[in-house]
Amino acid sequence: MKTIIKDWTLEIIILLIAVVLAIFNPSKVSIALLFAAKTYLNLFVVFGAVALLSALISVTIPKQTIGKLIGKQSGIKGILIGAVFGSLMVGPAYIFYQLFKELREKGAGANIIATTISA
């Protein structure tokens, strides 16, 4: 029981706050739950798309191609590719971290990934 409380402390605190708020303002609970459900569904679609994109890149694009296009030696061309890709990203940047990890392992430069996140 102690390990559960220790591992889930933040979640327990948030649950207690939610219960207290639901007691004092029950009319807003349904609005908040509906908003949370819509948010999770929207993020789920983006997570799925990014996972699919990451898998496709991992399987189909060779390491040499990634290194040539957005590697450390790609120069301004790689930065422009990163900026364009970053401006096309939909959703929060943290969803794309797994994709960035895959690209980094295949030879993408850190400056290109930083440009993509910043865009």
N, C-alpha and C positions, 0 to 999 in steps of 0.2 A: 504494500500500500504506500509506503514511504517513497519508493522509486517512482510510482505512478504520479504522485503529487509533485515530486521533484522534476520529473520529465515533462509534465503537463502544467506547470505552474501558470504560465501566461494564458493558456487556453482556459484554465479554471477561473482565473481572474476575469477574463473577458466574458465567460459564461455567467458568472455572478453579476457582473455589471449589466449584462443584457437582461437577466431575470429581474433585477431591481428596476431597470428602466421600463420593462414590460408591465410591472406592477403599477408604477406611477403614471404611465402613459400608454395604456393598452391600444388606443386607437391608431397609434403610429407603428405598431408592431407589424401589422399586415403590409403596410406600405414599405417598411424596411425589408421585410422578407421578400417581397416581390422585386424590389430593386436589387437585392443581393442575388436572387435567382437569375435575373436578366444579365447581371454583370458576369456571373459564373458561366452562363451559356455563351455569352459573347467571347469571353476569354478561352473557353473550351475550343471554340472553332479556330481561334488563332493558334492555340497550343497544338492542335492537330495539324494545321497547315505547316507550322514551323517544324514539327516532328517529321512530317512527310518530306519537306524540303531538305532537312538535315540528312535524312536517310538517302534521298536521291543523290545528294552531293557526295555523301560518303561512299556510295556504291559505284556511281557512274563517272565521276570526274577524277582523273588521276592526280596524284600529288604534284607532279611536274607542271601540270596545267594551272593548278591553283597558284603554285609558286611563281609561275611566269606572269599570270594576270594580276594577282594581288599580293605577291610576295615582297620581300624586303627590297629587292632590286627592281621592282616594277616602276618606281618613280611616280611622276605626276599622273600617269595613266591609271595606276592602281588607286591613287587617292581619289581621282575622279570617279572610278567605278565604285569605290566605297561610299562616296558622297551621294551618287545616284541611288545606289541600293538603300542607303540609310534614309533618303527622302521618300522612298517607296514603302518602307516598313510601316505596317499598320499594327498598332498596339504598343504596349510598354516595352522598353528595351530589354528588360530582364527576361522576357519570354524568349528572346533570341540568343541568350547566353550559351545554350547548348550548341546552337548552330555556329556561333563564334568559336566555341571550343573545337568543334570539328574542323573549321577553317584554319584555326591556329595550328592544330596538329598536322594539317596537310601543307603548311608552309606559308600561310597568310601572315603579312607583317602586322605588328602591333599598332603601328601608326595608321594603317588602313582600317583596322577594326575600331580604333578610337575615332577615326573620321566617320565611320559608319554609324557608330553610337551617337556621336555629336550631331550628325545631320538629322 
